[in-house]
Every structure is written in C-alpha cells, then in structure tokens.
Amino acid sequence: MHTSRRSVSEAFGLLAGSTASSRTGLRTRHASTWTHSSRSFTTTSPTRDLKEDAKNKLVEEGKKFAKDKVNERLGADETKQQAKNLSSSTSKILFAGLAVAGAAYLLMGGNVHAEEARRPTDSASGPKYSKDQVTLLCLVGPSLSGKTTQAKRLVKRFDKELDDIVSPKSLDELESILATRAKGEKRTSLVVDNFPTTLEDAQRIERELVPIFCFSFYDLPLKDFEKRLAKDDKEKKQKVEQFKKYTKSLEPLVKKYRDQGNIYEISADWESADEVWEQVEAKTEQILELREMGEL
C-alpha cells in the first residue's frame, strides 16, 4: 500500500531521541510543518470567452452590413415587386456579410490557437525527473555562512548517499549537469551549493526538472556577518549591501519551503565550523535515513 511521504519536520519527529537528534542540542530552532497542498486547475478558458465575444461582434457587423446594403437598394418608396426582384441579391449580400464575419472569426481563432500553442502550460509537460531518480539537497545562505565548507564535509561523510557537489549558476546549467549525471537506474544524489537563491528559480526547477528533495538554510544574522569581515576591508560597505540584497531575495524562498516543510535550518552564527557541523551532520543523517525509509 502506498504511504504518502512526510515533511522534514514530521519525519524528524519519528527519530526523536536518537543519537543523531541528541547532537542537535546545541541550539533549539523552531520546526516547520508541512501541509500537503493540492493544486486546483480550472478548465475555463479566458481565450474561449474572448473568441466567443469576437464571433458575436463580427456576426452582428455582418448583419448590419447586409441590412445597410439592402436599404440602399430598396429605398423608402421601393415597391414589393422591386423588393422581390432584389430578394436574391439580398440573400447574396447577407451571405457575403456573414461569410466575411465568419472568415474573420476563423482567422482570429487560428491566430489565438497558434498563440495558445506557443504559450507554456502547467499540464503540457511535467518535470523530467522524479525524486527517486534525482535527489537535490540545496544549500542556501549568505556569503561567509560556511555552507561551502560544510558541503565538502557532507559528501565526505555521506559518500555512499551523496554523489557530489555542484554549483550551477542558472537553471540551464543545472539541466546540463543532470543530463550527464542522471542516467541508469541508480538514483543521482547531489549537494547543490548556493542554488537556487530565488523562489522563481526554485519553482522553475520543480516545474521543469525535478521536485527539490530538501533545502538546508544557513542562517547568519547581519551582525555576525559583519564580525567575519576584516576590520580593514575596503569593500566592507559594499559586502554588507550585497548581504542585505541576497537575504532579501532569499526570504520568499525560505518562507515558501518553511511553510511547505521541506527545509531544515542551520544556525551558522557559531564561531567554530565544528559546532556548525554537528548540526549539519545530525540533521542530514536524519533526512537521508528517512529518505531510505520512504518517509521523505
């Protein structure tokens, strides 16, 4: 029987009290809950309404065109006989007017259909890979938060579960990486260093490439970032501005996946990389164990 996968926060609860959990006692961080959100799709097409309105308008214009032509030919004092004689012409004019309207409608409809074909839709194609084919553990956080250092330790410590570190700068680059690595029946597990960093890129990855397995957010407050800058750093002000810009752009992503539940947060403000590593190792060990259990 199929069992639905859990969120990181729910799954962590299954391993409460384990030795791995005890190593996270350095600092208590709030846990997020994952609510499975169902997507609803509407079958109502605004384009269809537009075309219907256009059709009705063009038909009315055709009728008006035919009526005007008939009035011109008949005149106010035309006899019934003349009207009868012109009935054939009237029919032809009316038919011509409707034909013009119909041709215009079909032409516009064809253009609209062509435009619809060019416009991407959610249902047209799904992601290329599943989580069972590709695991993406995405490390995000500001500069000097230590995520790159911890990424190296991750692939060394979990060499059987994690294949490699990649640092793509764009979706196209990530797609190229997966095209060369995600082959065969073996699952490809990658630590993605500092990508994606915007919610838009994350959503595109999930829509076009693969559902993201989990995010690891390295939380470094501004005051601690400033402490890690050299006192005589001539570019200190510029780096602080870059830090603010980066964290602001990252906020929607963190909020989205925190609400969704597949993100775990690392307190990166410890002075010792070993202290940070204890959190990273314990939490990563848990999510990988739960992945193998089919809970994530």
C-alpha positions as CSV (number, residue, x, y, z in Angstrom):
1,M,0.0,0.0,0.0
2,H,1.4,3.4,-0.9
3,T,2.3,5.7,2.0
4,S,2.4,9.4,1.5
5,R,5.8,11.0,2.2
6,R,6.2,13.2,5.2
7,S,7.6,16.6,5.7
8,V,11.1,17.2,7.2
9,S,9.5,18.4,10.4
10,E,7.1,15.5,10.6
11,A,9.8,13.0,9.7
12,F,12.3,14.3,12.3
13,G,9.7,13.5,14.9
14,L,10.0,9.8,14.1
15,L,13.6,9.8,15.1
16,A,13.2,11.9,18.3
17,G,15.5,10.6,21.0
18,S,18.1,9.1,18.6
19,T,21.8,9.7,19.0
20,A,21.7,11.9,15.9
21,S,18.9,14.0,17.5
22,S,20.9,14.5,20.7
23,R,23.7,16.1,18.7
24,T,21.4,18.9,17.7
25,G,21.0,20.1,21.3
26,L,23.4,23.0,20.8
27,R,20.5,25.2,19.8
28,T,16.8,24.8,19.5
29,R,15.3,26.0,16.3
30,H,11.6,26.2,15.5
31,A,10.3,23.4,13.4
32,S,8.0,23.9,10.4
33,T,5.0,21.9,9.5
34,W,4.3,20.6,6.0
35,T,0.8,20.8,4.8
36,H,0.3,18.9,1.6
37,S,-1.2,21.5,-0.8
38,S,-3.4,20.2,-3.5
39,R,-3.2,22.1,-6.8
40,S,-6.5,23.0,-8.5
41,F,-6.7,23.6,-12.2
42,T,-9.6,25.5,-13.9
43,T,-10.9,24.3,-17.2
44,T,-12.4,27.7,-18.0
45,S,-10.5,29.4,-20.8
46,P,-10.5,33.2,-20.9
47,T,-9.4,32.9,-24.5
48,R,-12.5,31.0,-25.4
49,D,-14.7,33.8,-24.0
50,L,-12.6,36.3,-26.0
51,K,-13.2,34.4,-29.2
52,E,-16.9,34.0,-28.5
53,D,-17.3,37.8,-28.0
54,A,-15.4,38.4,-31.2
55,K,-17.6,36.0,-33.1
56,N,-20.8,37.6,-31.9
57,K,-19.5,41.1,-32.7
58,L,-18.4,40.1,-36.2
59,V,-21.7,38.3,-36.9
60,E,-23.6,41.5,-35.9
61,E,-21.3,43.6,-38.1
62,G,-22.1,41.3,-41.0
63,K,-25.8,41.6,-40.4
64,K,-25.6,45.4,-40.2
65,F,-23.5,45.5,-43.4
66,A,-26.1,43.4,-45.2
67,K,-29.0,45.5,-43.9
68,D,-27.4,48.7,-45.0
69,K,-26.9,47.4,-48.5
70,V,-30.5,46.2,-48.7
71,N,-31.8,49.7,-47.6
72,E,-29.6,51.4,-50.2
73,R,-31.1,49.2,-52.9
74,L,-34.7,49.3,-51.8
75,G,-35.1,52.9,-50.7
76,A,-38.1,54.3,-48.9
77,D,-40.5,54.2,-52.0
78,E,-39.5,50.8,-53.4
79,T,-42.4,48.5,-54.3
80,K,-42.9,45.0,-53.1
81,Q,-42.1,43.8,-56.6
82,Q,-38.8,45.5,-56.5
83,A,-38.1,44.0,-53.2
84,K,-39.0,40.6,-54.6
85,N,-36.7,41.2,-57.5
86,L,-33.9,42.1,-55.2
87,S,-34.5,39.2,-52.8
88,S,-31.9,37.1,-54.5
89,S,-29.4,39.9,-54.2
90,T,-30.3,40.5,-50.6
91,S,-29.6,36.9,-49.8
92,K,-26.3,37.1,-51.5
93,I,-25.4,40.3,-49.6
94,L,-26.4,38.8,-46.3
95,F,-24.5,35.6,-47.0
96,A,-21.4,37.6,-48.0
97,G,-21.6,39.7,-44.8
98,L,-21.9,36.5,-42.7
99,A,-19.1,35.0,-44.7
100,V,-16.8,38.0,-44.0
101,A,-17.6,37.7,-40.3
102,G,-17.0,34.0,-40.3
103,A,-13.7,34.3,-42.1
104,A,-12.5,37.0,-39.8
105,Y,-13.6,34.9,-36.8
106,L,-11.8,31.8,-38.1
107,L,-8.7,33.8,-38.9
108,M,-8.6,35.4,-35.4
109,G,-9.3,32.0,-33.8
110,G,-6.5,30.5,-35.8
111,N,-4.1,33.2,-34.5
112,V,-5.3,32.7,-31.0
113,H,-4.8,28.9,-31.2
114,A,-1.3,29.5,-32.5
115,E,-0.6,31.8,-29.6
116,E,-2.0,29.3,-27.1
117,A,0.2,26.6,-28.7
118,R,3.3,28.8,-28.1
119,R,2.3,29.6,-24.5
120,P,3.7,27.1,-22.0
121,T,1.1,25.4,-19.7
122,D,1.5,23.5,-16.5
123,S,-0.2,20.5,-17.9
124,A,1.8,20.4,-21.1
125,S,4.8,18.8,-19.6
126,G,6.0,17.9,-16.1
127,P,9.4,17.7,-14.5
128,K,11.9,15.5,-16.4
129,Y,13.0,13.5,-13.3
130,S,11.3,12.2,-10.1
131,K,12.8,12.4,-6.6
132,D,13.5,8.7,-6.9
133,Q,15.7,9.4,-9.9
134,V,17.4,12.6,-8.6
135,T,17.9,13.9,-5.1
136,L,18.7,17.6,-4.8
137,L,19.9,18.8,-1.4
138,C,20.1,22.6,-1.9
139,L,22.3,24.6,0.5
140,V,21.4,28.3,0.6
141,G,22.6,31.1,2.8
142,P,24.7,34.3,2.6
143,S,28.4,34.6,2.0
144,L,30.6,33.6,5.0
145,S,27.8,31.4,6.4
146,G,30.1,28.3,5.9
147,K,27.8,26.3,3.6
148,T,30.5,25.6,1.0
149,T,32.8,24.3,3.7
150,Q,30.0,22.1,5.1
151,A,29.1,20.9,1.7
152,K,32.6,19.4,1.3
153,R,32.3,17.7,4.7
154,L,28.8,16.3,3.7
155,V,30.0,14.4,0.6
156,K,33.0,13.1,2.5
157,R,30.9,11.9,5.5
158,F,28.0,10.6,3.4
159,D,29.9,9.3,0.5
160,K,27.6,6.4,-0.1
161,E,24.4,8.6,0.0
162,L,25.6,11.8,-1.7
163,D,27.4,11.6,-5.0
164,D,28.9,15.1,-5.5
165,I,28.7,18.9,-5.0
166,V,27.6,21.0,-7.9
167,S,27.4,24.8,-8.1
168,P,25.3,25.8,-11.1
169,K,24.6,29.5,-11.7
170,S,21.5,29.0,-13.8
171,L,18.7,26.6,-14.5
172,D,20.2,25.7,-17.9
173,E,23.5,24.8,-16.2
174,L,21.7,22.6,-13.7
175,E,19.8,20.9,-16.5
176,S,23.0,20.2,-18.4
177,I,24.5,18.7,-15.2
178,L,21.6,16.4,-14.7
179,A,21.6,15.4,-18.3
180,T,25.1,14.0,-18.0
181,R,24.7,12.5,-14.5
182,A,21.1,11.2,-14.1
183,K,21.4,8.0,-16.1
184,G,20.6,4.4,-15.5
185,E,18.5,3.1,-12.6
186,K,20.8,4.4,-9.8
187,R,19.5,7.5,-8.1
188,T,21.7,10.6,-8.5
189,S,22.1,12.5,-5.3
190,L,23.7,15.9,-5.5
191,V,24.5,18.7,-3.0
192,V,23.7,21.9,-4.8
193,D,25.8,24.8,-3.4
194,N,24.0,28.2,-3.3
195,F,21.4,27.5,-6.0
196,P,18.6,28.3,-6.4
197,T,18.6,31.6,-4.5
198,T,15.2,32.9,-5.6
199,L,11.7,31.4,-5.3
200,E,11.2,31.9,-9.0
201,D,14.2,29.7,-9.9
202,A,13.2,27.1,-7.3
203,Q,9.7,26.9,-8.8
204,R,11.1,26.5,-12.3
205,I,13.4,23.7,-11.2
206,E,10.4,21.8,-9.7
207,R,8.2,22.6,-12.7
208,E,10.7,21.7,-15.4
209,L,13.4,19.4,-13.9
210,V,12.8,17.7,-10.6
211,P,11.0,18.2,-7.3
212,I,13.6,19.5,-4.8
213,F,14.2,16.9,-2.1
214,C,15.2,19.4,0.6
215,F,16.7,22.8,1.4
216,S,19.3,23.5,4.0
217,F,19.2,27.1,5.1
218,Y,22.4,28.5,6.7
219,D,21.0,31.3,8.9
220,L,23.6,34.0,9.6
221,P,22.5,37.3,11.2
222,L,23.9,40.5,9.8
223,K,25.8,41.4,13.0
224,D,27.6,38.0,12.8
225,F,28.3,38.5,9.1
226,E,29.9,41.9,9.9
227,K,32.1,40.3,12.6
228,R,33.5,37.9,10.0
229,L,34.6,40.8,7.7
230,A,38.1,42.1,8.2
231,K,38.2,45.4,10.0
232,D,40.3,47.0,7.3
233,D,38.2,45.6,4.5
234,K,37.8,48.5,2.0
235,E,34.8,46.8,0.4
236,K,33.0,46.2,3.7
237,K,30.2,48.6,3.0
238,Q,29.6,47.0,-0.4
239,K,29.6,43.5,1.0
240,V,27.1,44.5,3.7
241,E,24.8,45.8,0.9
242,Q,25.3,42.6,-1.0
243,F,24.4,40.6,2.1
244,K,21.2,42.6,2.6
245,K,20.2,42.2,-1.1
246,Y,20.9,38.5,-1.0
247,T,19.0,37.8,2.2
248,K,16.0,39.9,0.9
249,S,15.8,37.9,-2.3
250,L,16.1,34.7,-0.4
251,E,13.3,35.5,2.0
252,P,10.4,34.4,-0.2
253,L,12.1,31.1,-0.9
254,V,12.8,30.3,2.7
255,K,9.2,31.3,3.7
256,K,7.7,29.1,1.0
257,Y,9.6,26.0,1.8
258,R,9.4,26.6,5.5
259,D,5.6,26.6,5.2
260,Q,5.8,23.6,2.9
261,G,8.0,21.8,5.3
262,N,11.0,20.6,3.3
263,I,13.7,22.8,4.7
264,Y,15.9,22.5,7.7
265,E,17.7,25.4,9.2
266,I,21.3,25.6,10.4
267,S,22.5,28.2,13.0
268,A,25.5,29.5,11.1
269,D,26.5,32.1,13.8
270,W,28.7,29.7,15.7
271,E,32.4,30.7,15.6
272,S,33.6,27.1,15.2
273,A,32.9,25.3,12.0
274,D,32.9,22.1,14.0
275,E,30.0,23.3,16.1
276,V,28.0,24.1,12.9
277,W,29.0,20.7,11.5
278,E,27.4,18.9,14.4
279,Q,24.0,20.4,13.4
280,V,24.6,19.7,9.7
281,E,25.7,16.1,10.2
282,A,22.9,15.2,12.6
283,K,20.1,16.7,10.5
284,T,21.4,15.5,7.2
285,E,21.8,12.0,8.7
286,Q,18.2,12.1,9.7
287,I,16.8,13.2,6.3
288,L,18.9,10.6,4.4
289,E,17.8,7.9,6.8
290,L,14.2,8.9,6.4
291,R,14.6,9.0,2.6
292,E,15.7,5.4,2.6
293,M,12.7,4.5,4.8
294,G,10.5,6.1,2.1
295,E,9.2,8.8,4.6
296,L,10.7,11.7,2.6
